[in-house]
Amino acid sequence: MEIKILPSLLLATIYFYGAHSAVFTVKNNCGFEIWPGTVTGAGSAPVLTGFDLAPQASKTINVPAPWSGRFFTRYQCSNAGNKFTCVSGDCASGQIECNGAGAIPPVSLVEFTLGGANGQDFFDISLVDGFNLPVSLKPDGANCQTVTCAANINSGCPSELVVKGPNGDVVGCKSACVAFNEPQYCCSGAFADPSVCKPSNYSEIFKRQCPQAYSYAFDDKTSTFTCPTGANYLITFCP
Ligand SMILES: *[C@@H]1O[C@H](CO)[C@@H](O)[C@H](O)[C@H]1NC(C)=O
């Protein structure tokens, strides 16, 4: 799902700006260093766009609601020649901060609209642009569901979707949309309609392993979650 900034939300942003702030904790449970990044949607206040997490380290970020944006992570990064680049999830900014640039797919995305309709936060894990690392999202609000994509989809990724690093290891698994850029996989053109664009044999590989995550653009029914605005969130990579 692409984040949609509705005109009403834009107005609400102007009206309620600064009314509430959610605390996001981003944790690295991977056995290696990672570099999470964020992208803020149009009309939302920017937050820290990139940072480094050693294994088991975590970082908290205050996010003013209403806010729309995404979290993802990069790994196998280096700063050779003073230019920061990553084998997986790179945002091509040349720095640890992504500065508004999104990650180059395939990348697992955690998407938020904080302070949305009916006093709710909306969130999901999206594999619409493919997968690069497992991730989970835990709201601290009462009766709010944790969303998890814990499977390592890189192992068992079909060869036509695989992205390999310089060591030959699989560092990401493209969605069929990213790999083939065809309307029936991207739900574009004649397929830009939920009644026409259906799961594919490729999207089903992702859905089988991560049933709570978006596996294609119109996977809303089983992949969008809500929590009353005011919750704080824990994002864990390699949960
Ligand atoms: C998916 O289906 C296409 C044709 O519909 C076929 O070419 C491809 O091999 C299938 N891939 C997998 C992984 O099942």
The ligand as a Tripos MOL2 file, in Angstrom:
@<TRIPOS>MOLECULE
LIG
   14    14     1     0     0
SMALL
NO_CHARGES

@<TRIPOS>ATOM
      1 C1          4.3910  -18.0950  -11.6300 C.3       1 LIG1
      2 O1          3.5760  -18.1300  -12.7780 O.3       1 LIG1
      3 C2          4.2490  -17.8040  -13.9950 C.3       1 LIG1
      4 C3          3.2630  -17.7750  -15.1450 C.3       1 LIG1
      5 O2          1.9630  -17.5280  -14.7420 O.3       1 LIG1
      6 C4          5.3370  -18.8390  -14.2500 C.3       1 LIG1
      7 O3          6.0500  -18.4890  -15.4080 O.3       1 LIG1
      8 C5          6.2780  -18.8550  -13.0490 C.3       1 LIG1
      9 O4          7.2400  -19.9040  -13.2380 O.3       1 LIG1
     10 C6          5.5410  -19.0940  -11.7550 C.3       1 LIG1
     11 N1          6.5120  -18.9160  -10.6900 N.am      1 LIG1
     12 C7          6.4380  -19.5370   -9.5100 C.2       1 LIG1
     13 C8          7.5350  -19.2440   -8.5370 C.3       1 LIG1
     14 O5          5.5330  -20.2820   -9.2100 O.2       1 LIG1
@<TRIPOS>BOND
     1     1     2 1
     2     1    10 1
     3     2     3 1
     4     3     4 1
     5     3     6 1
     6     4     5 1
     7     6     7 1
     8     6     8 1
     9     8     9 1
    10     8    10 1
    11    10    11 1
    12    11    12 1
    13    12    13 1
    14    12    14 2
@<TRIPOS>SUBSTRUCTURE
     1 LIG1         1 GROUP 0 **** ****
